Amino acid sequence: MKRAVKIKIKINGKLVNCESGITIMQAAKIAGISIPGLCSHPDFKPRSTCRVCVVEIKGRRNLATSCSTLVEDGMDVVTDNERVTRARNMNLELIFAEHIEKCADCIWRFECKLLAYAREFGLKITKFDDRKRNREIYRFANAVEIDGTQCIDCRLCIDACTQLQKIDYLELKGKGAKQEVVPSPKKDKKCILCGQCAVHCPVSAAQEQIDLGEVEKELNNPNHIVVAQFAPSIRVSIGEDFGLPHGKIVTGQVVSGLRELGFDYVFDVNFGADVTTIVEAEELLARLSDKDKKAPLPMFTSCCPGWVNYVELYRDDLIPYLTTSRSPHIHNGGLIKTYWAERQKIHPRKIVVVSIMPCTAKKYESHREEMRINEHYPVDYSLTTREFSFLMKKNKIDFAKLKNSKADNPLGEYSGAAAIFGGSGGVMESALRTAHVMACGDKKSGICSSKIDFKSVRGLNGIKEARVSVAGNKLRIAVVNGIGNIKGVLDNMKNYDYIEVMACPGGCIGGGGQPIPTTPEIRQKRIDALYKLDKNLKVRKSYENKSAQEALAWLKKQGHKIEHSILHTVYKKRTEI
């Protein structure tokens, strides 16, 4: 690998000091010069398919794509002369010819780069006939869809599915003008609904299936109590859609925004994350202490529905290894419709629970038959971060100017361990903190001293491995950051006692329903914010959340059947979802 050296180039007459090995587009960003583009993403090598980022390099005959052309010492680049403008505008108008404008119903319209470029450059977006009007829309369960009529052939969705996730479900069919993205016809290829195709698509051709219409109807239904609950990672990502810095913590503004939209109550899924942690830690300790050695080890986390889908579709032999604990928003939903409903004297039938999630697979998880409690789904609707953002903008809510408010109790309190659930390694660390307390009990020995930080499971490496001490017991652990890295761990399962798997890179902070763009740099800033939240909270162990312990104590009094139905679930082999 060649070592980068300092070089000097000119962009629009401005001298730019940069390192060799970067692209013109990257150098321009360093200099504060914006070059338009659609098809590039830092997760992948540039394909240069959209050709919107063309620039002129003095001394060269042809225009160059700035996303793929590397800088050279002494290079003189022009990004905005007549020749560049003419080529760029023509390329954009041709792209509009392959992207049918469905702006009125598109949740991407407030962030749409195509519309922004059309306004900025004065384009006629109907100059050419739409050539993809008869393409299919492929829908996967109730979670994700690929709209062929809007696709601009950038192939980022395919790169996300093949290179990043290694699922290989999306592929190209046909050649030339007839080329299109389609789901694989191979029977052994299945979509796990992770939504990485959607979070990498620049024009919303790949996107979540929208539930906003149904939720808006519920908000206007006087006979229903509509409850919102929001995930750990939402508070460090939603601000990006309103001009706030990446990783800005906006918990109080999220609560206020949901109240402005008309939700009757707002709860925090961090409460459910504390419940999940306690339930999962109990199961981990039970498996580790099984004298007959019949309990399957290693135990895998199960709070990521994309990972659960992977197991049920591709590796049903792993089902016994999954913890039976439900995920945080399902735990919260179950408690809302039982524990909270009883306290408020409201019939569960009148309660509608809406989860605000960073995830597309949560839409499917919410309506798994196995989740029903007394014929009710714990969660009625699951909206992505992007849907929540759109709903606020549609209702002209200035999120950045909202004052902070607190979530409703008792399902609004949480520990620092719950806050870090949104990042890769967070579920593992949360469970280890509580397992340490549970295993120690009332012991006061040195091995039972307070254990808070398990830093070995943090970070964005694809696989993180460590040996950690929990009340004197040495555990072999692994964290899989992104389903594309799963093979290395599955090939060596016998080496571990406990494994966390998150299907999306970075965990929930990089989920398929998060704001666009979601890049490695942005993922890191979101994760850093979650750990900042954790560090600043007085209560940092789920086991110490008194409200969560009260809810669990109430559940025990309801009898094993009810308690188990709210806290645990089952899995099964599936050929499709």
N, C-alpha and C positions, 0 to 999 in steps of 0.2 A: 504493500500500500504506500503510495507516494505521500510524502509529508507536505502539508499545505504551506505555502510561502506567501508573504505579503506582496500584493501587487497594486497597481493603480490603473483605474479605467475612467473614462468619462461617460456620463449619462446625461443627455440634454445639456452638454456643456459644463456640467458639474463634476468636479473631481471627486472620485469615490475611492477610498482606501478599503480594500477587502482582501480575503484570502483566496488563493487559487483553489479550484475544485468545486466552487459553488456556481450556480447558474446566474444568468443576467437578471432574472426575476428576483432571486434572492439578494443580489447586490443592490438592486433598485430599492428593495424593501429597507435595507440597511440605510440607504440614503434618503429614505422618506419619500420615494417616488413610486407611485402606484401604477402598476401595469395590469390591465384587465386580463382575466383568464377564467376558464371554466373547468378544464379537464384535468388539472394537476392536483395532487394531494401528497403531502409529505410522507404518508404511509407507503407510497409506491413510487417506483421509477416513472418519470413522465412519459406519456405516450404521444403527446403533441397532436391529439386528434382534433381539437376544436379550432386551433390556429387563431384564436382571438388575441393571443399575447404576442403577435408578431412585432418585431422591431427592425430597424435598419442599422446595420453595422457598416460604418464607412469603409469603403474599399472592397466590399463584397457585393456581388451582383444581385443575389436573391435575399429577400427578407428572411429573418431567422425567428424561430419560436424561442422566446425568452425563457420558457419553463424548462427547456432541455439543452440550451446552448450554454456551455461553460465559459466563464470569463477568461480572458487572456490579457496579459500585461500590455498596456497601451491601447486597448480596445476603445473605440469611440462609438457610442451607441446613441441612437435617436429613437424616441418612443412616440413622438406626436407630430411628425410632419405630414404633408398631404398624402404621400405615397402610403405611409403606414395607416393613416386614418381611412383611406379608401379601401385598403385590403381588409382591415379589421372590421369595418362596417359591413362590407360585403359578406364576410364570413359569419357575422352575427345574423344578418338577414337570412342567410341560407340555413342557419341553425333554427331560426324561427319557423322556417318552412318544414322542419322535421319535428317541431314541438308544438302540438296543438294547444292553444292558449285556453286553459280552463281556470282562469284567474279568479273568477267569482267564487268558486268552490274550493280553491286551493289554499291550504293553511300556510303555504310557503310564500304567499303573495307579498307579505310585508317585508320579507327578507330576500325576495327573489333577485338574484344577480341579473338575470336576463331582462327583467322589467327595468331595473336600475340602469343598465347599460342602454336600453332603448331610450330612456328619458335623457340620459347624459349625452348621448351621441346623436339624438334626434332621428332615430331610425324609424322606418316604416315597417312595422312588424308583419304586415300582410302583403308584402311586395311579391312573394312567391306563393304558389298554391301549397297547401299542407299535403305533403306526400305520404304521411303515415296515418291518415284518418281511419283506415280500416284495420289497423293493428289491434291485437288482442290486449286485454287487461288480465293479468294472471294474479289470482288472489290465493294466498296461502293461509289456511285456517281463517281466523277472524283478526289476524295480526298485521300482515305485511302484504303489499301488492306491488307488482311491476306493471306500469302502464306503458305499453308499447307506442301509444300515440304521442307520448311526450318525450320519449327517449331521444337523446342527442348523440348517441353512439360514443360516449366518452369511455365506456367500459369500466368505470370505477366500481360499479356494483359487482362485476365479475371479478375484478382484482380483490375486492373485499371478501367475496365468497370463497375464492380459490387460494390466493396468496396469504391473506390475513387469517381467515378462519379454517381453511383447508377442508371445507365441506364439499366444494365442487358441485354445487347444485345448479348454479346459473351458468349458461354457456351461450355461445354464438351459433346462430343457424342462418344459412344462406350466405350469399356473397354480394359485394358491391352495394347497390342501392337497396337490395332486398335483405341485407343483413339485419338481424334483430336478436335481442337478448331474450332467451326463453329458459324455462326450467328444464332440467335434464330429463329425458325420457327413460333413463336407466332406473330400474326398479330398486337398485341399492342406493340411490341418491335421494335424500330427503331434506327438506328445509327445517331447520331447528328454530326458525322465527326470531333469530337474534337481532335482525334489523340493521346489521352493519352495511348492507346494501343501501339502506335508506339514509343512514347518517353520512354516507360518502357520496350520495347522489347530489349534484349541484343544481338540479332543476326539478326535483320532486317527482321524477318519473318512477323511482323506487321510493315508496313512502309507507307510513303506517296506515291501516284502515281506520278511517275517521269515525269517532263516536260522539262528536260534538253536538250533532242535532238532537240525539236522544237525551244527552245531559242537559241541554238548554230547555227541552220540554219538561224535564223533571224539576228544573229550577223555577219553572213557571207553574208547577202543579201545587196548588194550595193544600192538597190532601196528603202530601208527602213531606217528611223531614229529610232534607238532603244534606248529607255529611261529606265533607272533603277530608282527605288525609294525604299528606305529601311525604315522599321518600327522603332518606338522608341526603342523597346527592343533589336533589332539586335546589336546595338552599345555596349551593355553590356553583350553579350553572345557569339558572334562569336569568340572572341579571345580564348575562352576555347579550341576550336578545334586546336589551333596552339600553345599550351603550355603556354598561358598567364593566369594570375590569374583569378579566378572567379570574375565576376563583373568589370573587367577592362574596362574602357571607351575607345573605339577605333573608334570614329566617323570618324575622318579624314582618318584612314586606310581603313575603309569600302568604303569611297568614292574613294580612290586611287585604291583599289582592283577591284571595278566595272569598273573603267576606264581602268585598265590593261587588263580586260577581253574583252574590245572592245566596251563598251556602249558609245554611242555618247553624251549623257547627263546623269547626275546623280542628282536626286532631293531627298529631304528629306520628308518622310511622316509626320514628325513633323509639317511641314507647313499645311498639310491636317488635322492634329489633332487640330491645332488652328482654322481652318475653322469649323471643326465638333463641337468644343467647343462653338463657337459663335452661330452657327445654333441651337444647342441643348439648350443652355442657353436662347435663344430667345423663343423657344417653351415652355420651362419650365415656364418662366415668363408669357407667354400668357395663359397657362393652369391655373396657380395659380390666375391670375387676371380675369378669366372668370366670369363675374357677374351672368350669367345664370346657372353656375355650371354644364354645359353640357360637358365640357372638361374632359375626363377620368383622374382620379388620383387614385393611384400614377402614375407618369410617369416612365417608365423603359428605361434604356439605350439600344441601339441597335447596338453598334459598334462591339460586339462579335458575329460572325456568328454562332458559336456553340450554343449560347444562342438563337439566332433567329431561328435556326433549331429546337431547343427544343420546342419553342413556336408554330411554325407552325405544328410540328408533334404531340406534346403531349397536348398542351394547347392553342388551337386557340382562346379560349375565352379571352386570354390576348392580342391579336393583337391590339385592340384599345389603349392599355396602352403603347405600344412601341413608343418611339420617332420616327418620320418619317425621321430623319436625317440619311443620308448615313454615312458609316464608313470613317475614314481618308484616306485610300489608294484609295477608290472609289472616294471620293471628289477630291483628288489629280489627279487621272487619268482623271476625267471629266474636270478639269481645264487645264490639259496638252493638251487635244484634242480639247479645245475650246479657252480659254483665251490665253494660251501660243502659241498654233498653229497659232492664228491670229497675235500675236505679231511677230512671226518668219516667217509669211507668208508660212506656211507648211500646205498642205492638211492633215486633220486628217487620211485619208486613208493610208498615208505613215508613220504614227507614230505607233510604237509598244511599248506598256508600259509593263514593267516587274516589278512586285512587289517582294521584298525580305521580306518575312513574317515569324514570329515565329509560324505560324499556318497552319494546314492542311485544316481547314474548309474554309480558304480564297480562296482556289482553286475553291470550289463550288460557293462561294459568287461572285467571279469575273465573272462567266458565268451565273448568274441568269438573266433571260429574263428581269426582272424588272429594271435591271441596264443599259440597252441600252440607249444611247443618239444618236439620229439621226442614228439609225441602227449600231452604233459602241459601242462595250464594252469599258468602261473607262479603264479597265485593261485587257490586252490580256493573260498574263501568271502570275501565282503566284508561286514563288519558296520558299521552306522552308529555314530556316537557314542552315540546313544540306545539302541541294542541293547547296546552295551558297558556303559552305565550300568545298564540293566535287569538284565543278567547279574550284575553285582556286587551289586546290591541283592537280587536273588533269592537269592544265595548268602550274604547277610548280611555282606558285606565292608564294613567301615567305611572307605571310601576316604579320608576327611579325616584319619584317624588312621594311615594307612599310612606306614611309614618309606620313605625314598628308597632306591632301588637302581638300578644301571646296566644298560643293555641289553647283550646279549651281543656279543662281538666275533667276527669282524672287521666285521660289518655293523651296528655300533652307533655308530661314529664319524661325526662330521659337522662341517660348517663353519657359520658364521653365515649364509652365502648360502643354505644348505639350509633353515635355520630360517624364513626369510622367505617361502618358497614358499607358505605358507598364506594370504598376504594379497594383495590386488590389487596388481599391480606387482612382486611378489616374484620371479616367474619371470623377468621381463624384467631386473630388476636383477641377479639371480644370474648370468644368462647374460652380461650386459655386463661384469661383474667378471672372469669367466673369459676371455671373448673378448679383453678388453684385455690380459691376460697372454699369451694365445696369440699374438695379433697382434704383440706386442712381441718375443717370444722373448728373446734375450740382449741386446737393445738397452738402452743406458743413457741415452738422450737424454731431454730434458725431457718430450716427449710420452708417454714410456713410464714416467713416474713412477707410483708406486702409486695406483691408482684404486679406491676402495672404495664410496663412497656416490653413488648416482644418485637424489637426492631428488626429482627432477622426475617420477618415475614413481609416487611414493607418494601415499597419500590415497584418499578415497572418492568423488571426482568421477566422473561417468559415463564421461567420456572424458578421458584425460590425454595430452597431446602434448608433444614436446620434440625438440630437436636435441642430441645428445650426442656427445662426442668419444671414440672408441675407438682408441687408438694413433694419433692424428692423423687418423683417418677420421671425417668428420661423418656421423652416422647420423640419419635422420628416423624417430622412433619414435612409437608410440601404444599406449596401454593401455586396453582396453575393460573397464569394471567393471560386469558384468551384461549378459546377452545382450539385454536390452531397449534397450541403447544402441548396438547393433552397426551399425545402418543408417548413421549418420553417418560411420563409418570406411569401411564397404564402398563407399559412394558416392564416396569419395576415395582409393581404394587407391594410386593412382599417386603420392600425396604421401608415402608411407612406404617404409622399408626393412625394418622389423621391427615386428610387432604382437603384443601379448599379448591374449588373450581369455579371460576367466573368465565362465562362464555365470551364476554366482550373485553377487549383490551383495556386495561386500567380498572376493570370492574364496572360497577354501575355508573361511575362518573364518565365512562366512555360508552354508555349504553346506546342502543339503536334508536332511542327516542330523544336523545339529547340535542342541544342546539348545534347548528352547523355554522362554521366548521368545528370538528372535534379532532384535534391533532395531538401528537405526542406531547408537545409543549403545553397545550391547553389541559390535557389530562393530568399532567404533573401539577399544574397550578390548582386544579380542582382538588386533587388529593391533599396537597399541602394545606389547603383551607380546612379540610375535614380534620386533619391532625391538629391544626391550630384550635379548632373548636373543642376537640377532646382535651387538649392540654389545659384550656382555660376553664373547664368545668370542675366544680368541687367534687361531684360524684363521677367517678370514672370507671366503675364496675357495674355491670348490669344487675348483679346480685344485690346491689345496694340501692336500687330504685324501689323505694317503699311502695309506690303506687302499683308497680308491676307485681310486687310480692302480694299485695292485697288482692289484686285481680286473680292471681293464681290460687290464692287461698280460697277465694270465693268459688272458683272452678272446682276445687277438690270437694267442696261441700255439695256440689251438684251430682256427685257420683261419677264413677269411672267412665261410663258410657259418654256422658256429655263432655267431661273433661278431655277424654281422648279424641272425640270428634272435632273439638275446637283446636287442640294443640298438635294433632298428628294427622298424617295422611298415608295413602298407599300409592304404589306405582305399578305399572304393568307394561308388558311388551306391546308395542304398537307398530303397525305397518304403515300408518299414515296419521296425520293430525289435521 
